[in-house]
Amino acid sequence: MDINDDIVIAPDVVIRADELEENFIRSSGPGGQNVNKVATAVQLRFDARNAPGLPERVRERTIKLAGQRATKDGVIVIEAGRFRTQEQNRADARGRLTALVAKAAEPPPPPRKKTRPTKGSVERRLKSKAGRSTVKKLRGRIDND
């Protein structure tokens, strides 16, 4: 994946390359002495609220699924510093953003169909409740009349 490529998640869901803003920061991950000198971690910013390539439903779900990674303005911030190179961290951040938007673009699940318990299962439940009640009553104090 080239940094200038648009990310196509679905036919109507596209993240354009110019909508992504990348800043490189110092990483806390692996890298030895190199980690103190080179900014290998990437901070990827994507303004989901104003993205023209996202339908309204996907836009709102993306911000909701992002949770704390989304700012009040609807900007999603993803930090990736797992790897030692900028290229790997950039690909990791873009992959995580793609996965987030793809999950938001999934169609909602079908509505739940209400079902009623069978007559036999209701009777069995009530019978077991009555049995438990009897057992617990027998655990009480014995009256000496």
ChimeraX attribute file (.defattr): number of C-alpha atoms within 10 A of each C-alpha:
attribute: neighborCount
match mode: 1-to-1
recipient: residues
	/A:1	9
	/A:2	9
	/A:3	13
	/A:4	10
	/A:5	11
	/A:6	15
	/A:7	18
	/A:8	14
	/A:9	16
	/A:10	12
	/A:11	6
	/A:12	10
	/A:13	18
	/A:14	18
	/A:15	21
	/A:16	16
	/A:17	14
	/A:18	11
	/A:19	16
	/A:20	17
	/A:21	13
	/A:22	16
	/A:23	13
	/A:24	18
	/A:25	16
	/A:26	15
	/A:27	25
	/A:28	15
	/A:29	14
	/A:30	13
	/A:31	16
	/A:32	10
	/A:33	8
	/A:34	13
	/A:35	16
	/A:36	12
	/A:37	11
	/A:38	16
	/A:39	18
	/A:40	28
	/A:41	27
	/A:42	28
	/A:43	18
	/A:44	21
	/A:45	20
	/A:46	22
	/A:47	19
	/A:48	23
	/A:49	17
	/A:50	13
	/A:51	17
	/A:52	15
	/A:53	16
	/A:54	21
	/A:55	13
	/A:56	12
	/A:57	11
	/A:58	20
	/A:59	22
	/A:60	15
	/A:61	16
	/A:62	24
	/A:63	24
	/A:64	14
	/A:65	14
	/A:66	19
	/A:67	10
	/A:68	11
	/A:69	16
	/A:70	20
	/A:71	13
	/A:72	10
	/A:73	11
	/A:74	20
	/A:75	19
	/A:76	22
	/A:77	20
	/A:78	19
	/A:79	21
	/A:80	24
	/A:81	24
	/A:82	18
	/A:83	18
	/A:84	19
	/A:85	17
	/A:86	19
	/A:87	15
	/A:88	17
	/A:89	23
	/A:90	24
	/A:91	16
	/A:92	19
	/A:93	24
	/A:94	20
	/A:95	14
	/A:96	15
	/A:97	22
	/A:98	17
	/A:99	13
	/A:100	16
	/A:101	25
	/A:102	16
	/A:103	15
	/A:104	20
	/A:105	20
	/A:106	11
	/A:107	9
	/A:108	7
	/A:109	6
	/A:110	6
	/A:111	6
	/A:112	6
	/A:113	5
	/A:114	5
	/A:115	6
	/A:116	6
	/A:117	7
	/A:118	8
	/A:119	8
	/A:120	9
	/A:121	10
	/A:122	11
	/A:123	11
	/A:124	11
	/A:125	11
	/A:126	12
	/A:127	12
	/A:128	11
	/A:129	12
	/A:130	12
	/A:131	12
	/A:132	12
	/A:133	11
	/A:134	11
	/A:135	11
	/A:136	10
	/A:137	10
	/A:138	10
	/A:139	8
	/A:140	8
	/A:141	7
	/A:142	7
	/A:143	5
	/A:144	4
	/A:145	3
